[in-house]
Amino acid sequence: DGKIYDAYVIYPRSYGNEANFVEYFVHQIMPDILENKCGYKLCIYGRDTYPGEDKASAIEKRIQKSRRLIILLTHQLLNCKEFAYDQHVALYNALIQNNTKVILLEMERMETYETLQESLKYIIKKQGTVKWKEQHTVHPQSSNSKFWKRVRYLMPLRLRSS
């Protein structure tokens, strides 16, 4: 299908010295489970982009070369304008061009979805979210947890080479 990645990951990136759980999740836990244990190939901004590469075209190219979009819903993402371009391109591909499926991972308990953009609210209403629960933080690398089984179910089918 001409795709290089199984999923492009959109998450709120923090700047400064504060390392937060979402960044740890994206850069450590997700690759360990989905790439090392399940054989998927993720595209994570920063890890899979090149220094000096044009940010806008890098995002567009990699989203177009991905079979799924994984968007991590957090309070930081809801209130931050920085990720609007990532989200805009991703959701345009998913909803208008209809060639990319979206997986929404709710990393924090959301009281309301009112502040979300309409396209994300539409996707939540249509398919729901996969909720990360506090008990997963005890053994986040357990690929057999209900959370990771649900994520794998939503990921593209892995083609086995013979």
C-alpha positions as CSV (number, residue, x, y, z in Angstrom):
1,D,0.0,0.0,0.0
2,G,3.1,2.3,-0.1
3,K,2.9,2.9,3.6
4,I,6.1,2.8,5.7
5,Y,4.6,3.2,9.2
6,D,1.8,1.4,10.9
7,A,1.0,4.5,13.0
8,Y,1.9,8.1,13.3
9,V,1.8,9.3,17.0
10,I,0.5,12.7,17.9
11,Y,1.1,13.7,21.5
12,P,1.6,16.9,23.5
13,R,5.4,17.6,23.7
14,S,6.7,19.4,26.7
15,Y,9.5,21.9,26.5
16,G,12.0,22.6,29.2
17,N,13.4,20.2,31.7
18,E,10.2,18.6,32.8
19,A,9.9,15.0,31.6
20,N,6.3,13.9,31.9
21,F,4.6,10.5,31.8
22,V,3.2,11.1,28.4
23,E,6.6,11.6,26.9
24,Y,7.9,8.6,28.7
25,F,4.9,6.6,27.4
26,V,5.5,7.7,23.8
27,H,9.2,7.2,23.7
28,Q,9.7,4.2,26.0
29,I,6.5,2.2,26.6
30,M,4.8,2.4,23.2
31,P,7.9,1.4,21.2
32,D,8.6,-1.4,23.7
33,I,5.1,-2.9,23.4
34,L,4.1,-2.0,19.8
35,E,7.5,-2.2,18.0
36,N,9.6,-4.6,20.1
37,K,6.9,-7.0,21.2
38,C,4.2,-6.8,18.5
39,G,6.3,-5.9,15.4
40,Y,4.7,-2.6,14.4
41,K,6.5,0.4,13.1
42,L,5.6,3.7,14.7
43,C,6.5,7.2,13.5
44,I,7.2,9.5,16.5
45,Y,7.9,13.1,15.8
46,G,11.4,14.0,17.0
47,R,12.6,10.4,17.0
48,D,11.8,9.7,13.3
49,T,12.4,13.1,11.8
50,Y,15.7,14.6,10.7
51,P,17.4,17.7,12.2
52,G,16.9,20.6,9.9
53,E,14.0,19.0,8.1
54,D,11.1,21.3,7.3
55,K,8.6,20.6,10.1
56,A,5.4,21.0,8.1
57,S,6.4,18.8,5.1
58,A,7.9,16.2,7.5
59,I,4.6,15.9,9.3
60,E,2.6,15.7,6.1
61,K,4.9,13.1,4.5
62,R,4.9,10.9,7.5
63,I,1.2,11.0,8.1
64,Q,0.6,10.1,4.5
65,K,3.0,7.2,4.9
66,S,1.1,5.9,8.0
67,R,-1.7,3.4,8.1
68,R,-3.1,4.7,11.4
69,L,-3.0,7.9,13.5
70,I,-2.6,7.5,17.3
71,I,-3.6,10.7,19.1
72,L,-3.0,10.8,22.9
73,L,-5.7,12.9,24.5
74,T,-4.5,14.8,27.6
75,H,-5.5,18.0,29.3
76,Q,-2.3,19.5,27.9
77,L,-3.2,18.6,24.3
78,L,-6.7,20.0,24.7
79,N,-5.4,23.4,25.9
80,C,-2.4,23.7,23.7
81,K,-2.4,25.4,20.2
82,E,1.1,24.1,19.3
83,F,-0.2,20.8,18.1
84,A,-2.9,22.3,15.9
85,Y,-1.0,21.7,12.7
86,D,-0.3,18.0,13.5
87,Q,-3.9,17.5,14.4
88,H,-5.2,19.5,11.4
89,V,-3.2,17.5,8.8
90,A,-3.9,14.2,10.6
91,L,-7.7,14.8,10.9
92,Y,-7.9,16.1,7.3
93,N,-6.4,12.9,6.1
94,A,-8.7,10.8,8.3
95,L,-12.0,12.6,7.8
96,I,-11.8,14.3,4.4
97,Q,-9.5,12.0,2.4
98,N,-10.8,9.0,4.4
99,N,-7.6,7.1,4.1
100,T,-6.3,6.9,7.6
101,K,-8.0,5.5,10.7
102,V,-7.6,7.2,14.0
103,I,-7.0,5.6,17.4
104,L,-7.7,7.9,20.3
105,L,-5.8,7.1,23.6
106,E,-7.3,8.9,26.5
107,M,-4.3,9.2,28.8
108,E,-6.0,11.2,31.5
109,R,-9.6,11.1,32.7
110,M,-11.5,13.8,30.7
111,E,-14.5,15.3,32.5
112,T,-15.8,16.8,29.2
113,Y,-14.9,16.8,25.6
114,E,-16.4,20.3,25.1
115,T,-13.0,22.1,24.5
116,L,-12.0,19.6,21.8
117,Q,-12.2,20.5,18.1
118,E,-15.3,19.3,16.3
119,S,-13.5,16.7,14.3
120,L,-12.1,15.0,17.4
121,K,-15.5,15.1,19.1
122,Y,-17.0,13.5,15.9
123,I,-14.4,10.6,16.1
124,I,-15.0,10.1,19.8
125,K,-18.8,9.9,19.2
126,K,-18.3,7.5,16.3
127,Q,-15.8,5.1,17.8
128,G,-14.9,6.1,21.3
129,T,-11.5,6.2,23.0
130,V,-9.1,3.6,24.5
131,K,-8.7,4.7,28.2
132,W,-5.4,4.4,30.0
133,K,-6.2,3.6,33.6
134,E,-4.0,4.2,36.6
135,Q,-3.5,0.5,37.3
136,H,-1.6,0.2,34.0
137,T,1.2,2.3,35.4
138,V,2.1,-0.5,37.8
139,H,3.0,-2.8,34.9
140,P,2.9,-0.6,31.7
141,Q,5.0,-3.1,29.7
142,S,2.5,-5.9,30.0
143,S,1.4,-6.4,26.4
144,N,-1.4,-8.7,27.6
145,S,-3.3,-5.9,29.4
146,K,-6.8,-5.0,28.3
147,F,-5.5,-1.6,27.1
148,W,-2.8,-3.0,24.8
149,K,-5.1,-5.7,23.5
150,R,-7.6,-3.1,22.5
151,V,-4.8,-0.9,20.9
152,R,-3.5,-3.9,18.9
153,Y,-7.1,-4.7,17.7
154,L,-7.3,-1.2,16.3
155,M,-3.9,-1.4,14.6
156,P,-3.5,-2.7,11.1
157,L,-3.2,-6.4,10.5
158,R,0.4,-7.5,10.6
159,L,1.5,-9.2,7.5
160,R,3.7,-12.1,8.2
161,S,6.6,-12.8,5.8
162,S,7.0,-16.5,4.9
